[in-house]
Amino acid sequence: MAGNLKGRHFLRLLDFTPGEVRDLLELSATLKRNKRAGVSGRALEGKNIALIFEKPSTRTRCAFTVAAVDEGAHAEYLGKGDIQLGKKETVADTARVLGRMFDGIQYRGFAHRTVEILAEYAGVPVWNGLTDEWHPTQVLADLLTVMEEFGRLEGLALAYVGDGRNNMANSLMVGCAKVGMDVRIVAPANLHPAPELVETAREIAAGTGGKVTVTDSVEEGVRGAHAVYTDVWASMGEESKIEERIALLEPYRVTEAMMEATGRREAIFLHCLPSFHNLETELSQRYPKIREVEDAVFEGPRSRVFDEAENRVHTIKAVMVATLGR
C-alpha cells in the first residue's frame, strides 16, 4: 500500500496518479484504525523531521509533530525567526544544509517556488504543508472525512463556496477529480480559478468518472451536493483586502438555507480551519461581516470540521510513512 512512493516529494496532488492518491487514503485509514486501537507504529523510528514554518498554523504544526512522534520520529520546529531561509541564506543552501541533518522536510509558507527549490536541493523527501497555490495535505484529510461519512468517493458531489482562486479551491478541484468526484467551484466570476487549471482538472476527471464545474450561481453549485466546503475569505497576508472580499463574498456565506438548498438531508459541512463563524476573535470583532459560515452551521449536526482537523494527523502520517518509512 503506497509502497511505490518511497523517496518521493509531496508538493501537490497533480504529481500523483489517482491510484497513488487512493493508496494514501487507504494507508491513512489503516493508520487511524491502528492509533484508535492503541497500536504504535515504528515506521519512522530514528528519523529526524524538519518543520519549516513561514506561516504559523495550529493544525499543520500539531499534526506533523504528533504524526512523527507516533511513528517514532523526532520533529524539530523551525519558525521564520529560527533560520535564515531566504534572508541571509538562499533557499537552495538552506535545503542542502537541512538535507544533511534531517531525513525529511516540511515547509509551510507563501511562494510555491520555495518548496520546489527545497525539493530540488535537499536530497530528502520534502512535504508541502501549505503554499499560496496548493494545500495537498489538507485535501487528503478532506477526502478521508468524506470517505468515512459516505463509504465511498466516486460520484459524490462536493461544492466549494467562496474564493475560487486560492490554494484550497485549486487543491480540492484536483484532488476531487483524481478520485472521481463531482466537484463544483462556486465563486464570483472575478474569483474563478485559472482556466488552464480548470482544464487540467477536467482532463483528470474525464479519466476517473469525475466532473468539474465552475459557476457563480450558488443555487446551481450546491444543488445535490453531498458536502459543502468553504474557507476564510482573506488568507494570511491578505488582510488589506478584507473589506473588498466581504463585499464580494457575502452572498457566498454558508448558511442553513444554503445547506438545505443541497436537497440532501445527509449533506455535510466542511472547512479547513481556522474559521470566522462568530464574534469571538479579534478580527471578527473588527469586521463582523467577515464570517464565511453561520455559527448555526459550523456548530450544527451537519458539521464535520473537527473530524477533518483530526484527520490531518492520519493523512500526514500516511504521507510521511509512504515517502520516508522503512
Order of alpha helices (4+ residues) and beta strands (2+ residues): alpha-beta-alpha-beta-alpha-beta-alpha-beta-alpha-beta-alpha-beta-alpha-beta-alpha-beta-alpha-alpha-beta-alpha-alpha-alpha
